[in-house]
Amino acid sequence: MFKSNLLSYFKLILILITITLEVTCKFVWLKFALSPHRIIYHKTNYISPITFGYANFFPVIVFTLTCILMILIALETIKHLQLAKAIIILSAITSTLNIVPICIGQSKLNMGIIIITSLLLLIGILTSLLTQK
């Protein structure tokens, strides 16, 4: 019981770190072509309105889903509700949506996106490990 509570609070800390990274750091690198041979990257955070100008809606969607994930984890940790399946599915969807702009060429892969995707996947893995008991 103590180990499961400790891991639940660890998941809550991980999701808070993820949200802090999404808000404070400039991990979204948006591609802008000045000419066919000159491409610049505009660096911004996940909640910047600049991403809408580049028609890249994924960072805002990822931030919104991460906030919903934080609410689910907090409800599971504090109120002891059974939300494991929802947390696992939402963390998988959020981490997938985090790398979609890279796959379609709207953004550039950087260490921040790798860290945030890894944290989201780690939350899903910890949740699945806690439910296997």
N, C-alpha and C positions, 0 to 999 in steps of 0.2 A: 504494500500500500504506500509506504513512504517513498519507494523508488518510483512508482507511477506518478505520485504527486510532484516529485522532484523533476521528472521528465516533462510533466505538463507545464510547470513553471518555466522550464528551460525552453519549451516551444514558444511560450509567451514572450520570453526575452528575445528569442530568435526573430519572431515576427516584428517586434518593436525595433530591433536593429535593422531589419529589412526596410521598414517604413522610413526610418531615419535616413538610411542611405538613399532611398528613392527621392526624398524631399530635399536633402541638403547637397548631395553630390551631383555633378554634371556627367551622368553616365549615358545619356542619350545623345548620340552623335548623328546629326541629320545631314544628309548629303545634299549639296546645292551645286549645280553645274553652272559656272559662269560662261563657259564655252565648251565645245566638245572635248577639248584637251585640258581644261582647267576645272578641277572639282575642289571645292572647299567643304569643310565639315563644321557645322555649327553645334557647339556643345551646350546642352541644356539638361535640366532635371526632368523628372517624370511628370510634374504637374504644371509645367510651363505652357502658356497658351501659344507659344511659338510653334509647337508641334502641330497644331491645327493648320497653321499656314503652310506647313510642308505636307499636309494631308496624311500625317502619321498619327492616327488615333490610338495606336496600341499602348504607348506609355501611360496615357490617362486611364485606359481600360485596365491595365495591369495595376496601377495605383489603386483604383477603385476596388478591384477584386482582392488586393492585398489588405485593404481596410476591412472588407467583409470577412476575410479570413481571420483577421485579428479579432473581430467581434465573435466569430464562432469559437476561436481558441479560448478567448476570455470566458465565454459562456460555459464551455466544456470544463475549464479549469476551476472557475469559481462556483458555478451552479451545479457542477457534476452531471451535465446533460450528455446524452449519448449522441455526439455529432461527428464521430470518427469518419464515417463514410463521406459525409459532406466535406470535411476538411481534406481528406485524401484527394477527392475528385477536384475540389477547387484549387488545391495547390498544384495539381498536375495541369489543369487548364491554365492557371496563371503563369506557370513556368513555361508552358508551350507558347502562350501569347507573348511572352517576353522575348522569345527568339524569332518570332515570325517576321518582324521588320528586317532582320538580318538576312533571313532566307529569301525575301522578296526584293532585297536591295535598297530598302529605304533608310537603313541605318548601318552603322559599322560596328563590328564586334569589338568589344573592349573588356578589360578586366572587371569593370563594374557590373556589366550585364552577366558575366560568368558568375560573379559572387552572388548577385541577387537571385539568379536562377538556381544556383547551388543551395542557397538558404531556403528557397521555397521547396525544392525537392527534399531537402533534409527534414523539413517540417512534415511533409507527407510521409516520409520513411519512418520518422519517429512515431507518428500517429499510427501507422500500420503495425509497428512493433509493439506498441502499447495495447492494441486491440487483439493481438494474437494470443494473449494469455488465457 
